Amino acid sequence: MPGFRIERINRELLREISDLIHTRVKNDEIKQAVLSEVECSRDLSHAKVYFRTLTPDTMEKVKKSLERSAGLLRGLLGRRMNLRKIPELHFIYDNTEDKARYIEAILDKLDIPDDQGSQPEDDKG
């Protein structure tokens, strides 16, 4: 089942890249990245690596640093992982949490009245 194999490779890549960033890379900007997911293509030629930062204003600096070190990370992955082909890494900012906060803010602004049709249990009877 090829889908299961890709899922396993995605999880392993996520674990290994996170470990490499925090142990082998000396750039402090890169260490601010929190990896959330990896999606490999079926032929393992490309991998999208989704990341977040603790402070959104550092996102651009972290992304540029990650892109500059992609070749180094790929080389280190080649030594660590038992794969015939190591995918080219593409770093993408994961904005799902930002979108969720935005939607929550919109919902908080809505003035939805409580359900007027139901009566409290004390008044029934």
C-alpha positions in Angstrom: 0.0 0.0 0.0 1.9 3.1 -1.2 -0.1 5.6 0.8 0.9 4.0 4.1 4.6 4.0 3.1 4.5 7.8 2.2 2.8 8.5 5.6 5.6 6.7 7.4 8.2 8.5 5.4 6.5 11.9 6.1 6.5 11.1 9.9 10.1 10.1 9.8 11.2 13.1 7.8 9.4 15.4 10.2 11.1 13.8 13.2 14.6 13.8 11.5 14.4 17.4 10.2 13.2 18.7 13.6 16.1 16.9 15.3 18.6 18.2 12.8 17.3 21.8 13.2 17.7 21.7 16.9 21.0 19.7 17.2 23.1 20.2 14.1 22.2 23.6 12.6 23.9 26.5 14.3 21.6 29.3 13.0 19.5 30.7 15.8 16.8 31.9 13.5 16.1 28.4 12.2 15.8 27.1 15.8 12.7 29.4 16.1 10.9 27.2 13.6 8.3 24.7 14.9 7.7 22.0 12.2 4.1 20.8 12.0 3.9 18.5 9.0 5.8 17.1 6.0 4.1 16.1 2.7 6.2 14.1 0.3 5.4 13.6 -3.4 4.8 10.0 -4.4 8.1 9.7 -6.2 9.9 11.3 -3.2 11.3 14.1 -5.4 9.8 17.0 -3.4 8.7 17.5 0.2 6.7 20.3 1.6 7.8 21.1 5.1 5.2 23.1 7.0 6.5 25.3 9.9 5.3 27.9 12.4 7.1 30.4 14.5 6.4 31.4 18.1 6.3 35.0 17.0 4.6 35.7 13.7 6.8 38.8 12.9 9.9 36.5 12.6 8.3 34.3 9.9 10.1 35.8 6.9 13.5 35.7 8.5 13.0 32.1 9.6 11.7 31.1 6.2 14.7 32.6 4.4 17.1 30.9 6.8 15.3 27.5 6.3 15.5 27.9 2.5 19.2 28.7 2.7 19.9 25.6 4.8 17.7 23.3 2.8 20.7 21.8 0.9 22.6 21.2 4.2 19.5 19.6 5.8 19.0 17.4 2.7 22.6 16.2 2.8 22.3 15.4 6.5 19.1 13.5 5.9 20.8 11.4 3.3 23.3 10.2 5.8 20.6 9.5 8.4 17.8 8.0 6.5 17.7 4.7 4.6 16.0 6.0 1.4 17.1 5.7 -2.2 16.2 9.3 -2.9 16.1 12.2 -0.4 13.4 14.7 -1.5 14.1 18.4 -2.2 12.8 20.4 0.8 10.4 23.3 0.3 9.5 25.2 3.4 6.0 26.7 3.7 4.6 28.7 6.6 1.7 26.9 8.2 -1.0 29.6 8.7 -3.8 27.3 9.9 -3.6 28.6 13.5 -3.7 32.2 12.3 -6.9 31.4 10.3 -8.4 29.7 13.3 -7.7 32.8 15.5 -9.2 35.0 12.8 -12.4 32.9 12.6 -12.7 32.8 16.4 -12.4 36.6 16.6 -15.2 37.0 14.0 -17.4 34.5 16.0 -16.7 36.4 19.3 -17.9 39.7 17.7 -21.2 38.1 16.7 -24.0 38.9 19.1 -26.0 35.7 19.1 -28.8 35.7 21.6 -29.5 32.7 23.9 -32.2 30.3 22.8 -35.5 32.2 23.8 -37.8 29.2 23.1 -36.7 27.0 25.9 -37.8 27.5 29.5 -35.7 26.8 32.5 -36.6 23.5 34.2 -37.8 25.2 37.4 -40.7 26.9 35.4 -42.0 23.7 33.9 -44.6 22.1 35.9 
